[in-house]
C-alpha cells in the first residue's frame, strides 16, 4: 500500500497533509509513504524531517501508483492526470459550486473524499477538519485584529493614567467564534458576542462574554439537527440588524465568522454600520472567501473605509501553517483508520462516515448533494 503526500500547487497554500509524526503512524499501518520534495517547507517541515520519519522523498512523481493520496486542497485536472484509476484521494474538496472539478475527479476514476463533509457524530469528532481549522482561524482573527488595532487590548493602570480595555464583538459563536471570544478574553478585552443559535448563548456566557441577540420564538428554533445555524427570515434579520447596528458603533474590534455550508456568507455588517464605527476600529471578516459578512470587505486585503480597517485575509488557518498542518494531518490519520484494514485499503462503503464524505467513485459523482441533474 502506497500513500502519497504531494506538494500543494496553489502558491497561497502553505499547509501540508502530513507531519513526521503521522508519517510514522502511516508506516505503522503498513504503508510505504512518498512525500514530494519541498511539500512541507512552508509549514516548517523539512524534507529531512519526513525522511527521518521513514518517508521516501520524491519528485513530482510522488503520486505515481499511489493507492491513497493525501492533500490539503482539491487536486486540479492536471494533477489528476498522474493519479492511478481507483486511487483514494482525500482533501478539503470545496465541492459547492465546483461541478466541473467534481466531473474531472469522476473522469479520473478516483474515489474522492471531502474532509469538510464529515458528519457531526461522536466518533467522527477527531476527523472534523472544519473544527480543527476554524479553531485556529478564530484565534488568528484576534491576533490579526490586535496587530491592526492601534491601541492596547487589556485595561492598564499606570502612573500616567488608565488605559481602558478594548471592546470586542464576535459575530457567530461556532468553533471559530468561541475561540475568538476565549482569545480576546485572555488578552484582556471586554467581549460581547451574537449568534442565531440558542445553544450558543450558554457557550458564550461560559467564556465570560455577554450575549447579544433578539431572543424571540424564531430564535428558539434557529438550529439544524447537525448543529448549524439556519437561514433566518427577513423579519428576524431586520430586527437583529437594528440591534447589532446600535451595538456595533460602540465597539473597537468586530470579528465576523458566520458561514452556512454551500451558501454565500450572510451579510452582517453594512457599509452604514462600518461608517458608524469610531476611526481606528478594526473588523476581521473570516467569511471573505464566501463573499464576506461585511459589505466593504475585500478578499486578501486590509481595506480601509472611513477610518475603519477591514481585514479580509484568505485561508486564515494557513497563516498558522505549522499548527494547522499538524491538526489536519491528525484528522486525516483518524479517517484512514476507517479506510484501512489489515495493512491495505478496505473502504467500508456502507459506513455513515464514508457515505457522508464520498464525492466520486467508479467514474461517477455519487454524493447525493452533488450528483448532476438526472443522476450520475
Phi, psi and omega in degrees: 000123180250130176244129183248140175240091179282161173286147177285132183278340178288118182296343180268004180252104183271351184282162178226153188271009179207161173229165177305324179296314181287332175299316178301319180292321179295319177296323176295337177275003176100013185263149164265124186251124177248126180243128179293139181307129178082003185301327186254004187302315182292341178261010177080016178250117183275158179304320181293334176293315177296318182296320178295336178276353177111003180279157174262126179272126184232180175270212181296346183273019181305324185276352183301121178074008183289137175280328181225133177241125179252124181226168171270307182256156178305136179291144177280171178300320179296319178295319183299335180300336180266358182271143179280144177303137180091352180296145174271123181240123184238129182196176167276103195273340181047060188282337185297121178078010180238058183299321181296321179294322177294320178297323177297319179292323176296317180297328179283355178060037175262156172266102187261130180243134179259112183297330184283354177265010180305128181292150181271074177237161188303313186286349179262002183301321182288348179258000189284094183291327179299318180291314183297320182279324179293325178303315179290324179298319179297319177296311184295328179301319180290320179297317178295321179297316180297325180292326182273336181283130188275018183222172177284152177273316182278159172289134179232127177256112184236168178297334182272356181135175182260132175263120181288152178290145177289149177259121182243130180242120181254122182255110185104111185248049170277206182300312181296316182296318180294322177292323177297318178299311182299319181292316179297322177295318180298329179276000173094010180281160170270118192244135170235160182207158178221155176195155179272353181269127181302323182298338183291333184301311181295322180295316179299312183292330179293339178267003176089014178256161178265137183267133181238117177191158171277107188263068178262192183295322179296322178301322183291344180248020193263041178217135178282166178299332181277357177094006179268161176285141174277159173283129187272161180292161179298325181295315180294317180302322180293317179294318180294320180297322179295319179295315181294319181302320179289325183282322190291331183291346179264358187266151176268323181226134175235131179239122181252135185227011190283121176219140172244121185308130175081005181231158175300150180298136177294141180278114184254328184239116179276168176301322180296322178295318177300317182292341178278346183280157181291146174300136183097351177289164183227137172242133173246118183257104181276358181254016187297333180293339178250028177105341174091146173275343182251135184299330185253014176294149175232127183303131175061032179221156166259097182275164177226131180222118178055037178085359179257131177271134178241110184271121183233047181296139173274157176048058182299320176302328178294346177283353173233058194302320182295314181289316181295324177295318181298317180289318180297318179299324178288325173302314180296317181300317179296321179293321180295335175300331178281327189266348184242134178217137180053042175062032174206156179299131179211079187288122175278089191301337181268358178294139184295330177292318179296313182296327181287331188254343184287123180261312183228150177198139176052041175082010181224154170279119188250345181292129185301333181280348186232003177300140175300151180302134183095001178100175182287000000 
